[in-house]
Amino acid sequence: MEKPTSDSNGKQKVRSAEVGTDILKALAELSPSTSLSRLAEHVQMPASKVHRYLQALIASGFAEQNPATNHYGLGREALRVGLAALNSMDVLKVGALPLAELRDDLNETCFLAVWGNQGATVVHIEPAVRAVTVVTQLGSVLPLLSSSTGLVFGAYLPRRETVELRDQELLAHTGHALTDDKAYADLCEQIRTRGLHHVHGLLMPGVDALSAPVFNAMGNVVAVLTVVGPTSLFHADEDGPAAQRLLAAARAVSWRMGFAAGSGPAA
């Protein structure tokens, strides 16, 4: 009888690893726990095969079985690996390439902002490559109520994180259109419904802006991607091609941050 070659052994090990990871992904998708039959149906494998892999995963700490229900779930080692992955997620690193690609596609200035102590803060900029550009300074703090970036943050952040800044801006600009609580709440609801927001010359005359949120694995907003450009050249309509490209970039960064659409507070 011919002995298996080292090459075939290697392929078999790779295939076993692939099956194991498929079962781990299924445990995560069916969390917090699931029966063997449901798990086998989910991965489209015989229950006996899934059971063998589960025993190996339990032995290594990546899965566990509840003795009361006999259901299976992720183990401590899987949680440890997941937490390590979340801790390594840096929205600046994750968002750098999509932001540059967005700038290349639109040839408009694109930037990423995070929520800091003073509000929406610009932390990464990809300037347009042409004679007419809109300069946004690194470290700039954008207003909550007069910028598309700030308004998107306001729509998704807990009220306690924005109420003080909103009060300050309203005191400084009496008669602001968003003084009325209901008007502001309605606008935030519109932003959440559409998933983005645009302004025409609100912060700076002759400059349009379009912004979309980025979420982490918990469904919390961690950044906002914004495109800005001169009104004469940039079309910031929420149904236009630039908006669709911005949404795609924001969703790509959110996915890399571990966000699954339909989960968490952002849903």
C-alpha positions, 0 to 999 in steps of 0.5 A: 500500500502506497504511503501518503506523501508529505505533500498530501499530508500537508494538504490534509492538515490545511483542509482540517484547519479550514474546516475547524475555522468554518466551525468556529465562524459558525459558532460565532454566527450562532452565538451564544450557543447552538445545538449540534444538529443546527450547527451541522446544518449551518456548515452543511456537514455531517453531524458526526464530522462536526462532533469530531471537530468540536471535541478538538476545539473543546480540548484546545479551549476554543469551544465549550459545551453546556452540560445542562443543555448539551449546546455548544458555544465559543470557549475562553481561547476564542474570546481571548483571540477575539479581544486581541483582534479588537484591541489591534483595530486602529481606525486610522490604520484601517481607514488610511487606504480606503480614504486614499482610494476614495480621494483617487476616485473622486479627486476631492479632499477626503478626511477622517475625523474622530470624536475628541475632547472638544468634538469632531477632530480631523486626524487624517487628510487626503487632499485633492490633486488639482489646482482648486482644492479645499484645505482642511487642517490636520487637528481641526475641530469641526462644529457639531451643528454647522458641519456634516461631520459634526452632525453625523457624530451627533446623530450616532453618539449618545446624547450625554457626549454631545449635549454640552457642546450643543449648548455651547454652540447654541449660546454662541449662535442665537437663532440657530436653525437647530435650537429647537430640540425636535428639529435637531432630533428629526435631523438626527433621525434622518441622518441615521435613516440615510446613513450619511449627511450633506451640507451646502455651504453651511460651514464655509460659503462655496464649499459642500461636504458629504459625511458617513459614519464608521462603526466598530464591532460593538456597533458604536460610531468611532469615526466619520469619513467626509468628502469636501469640495467647491460647490462649482465642482463637487456634487454632494447630493445624498443620492449621487455617485459621490455619496454611493462611493463614500458609503461604500468606503465607510462600510468597508472600513466598518467591516474591517473594524469588525462591524456586522450590518444590523448589529449593535446600537448603530442598527 
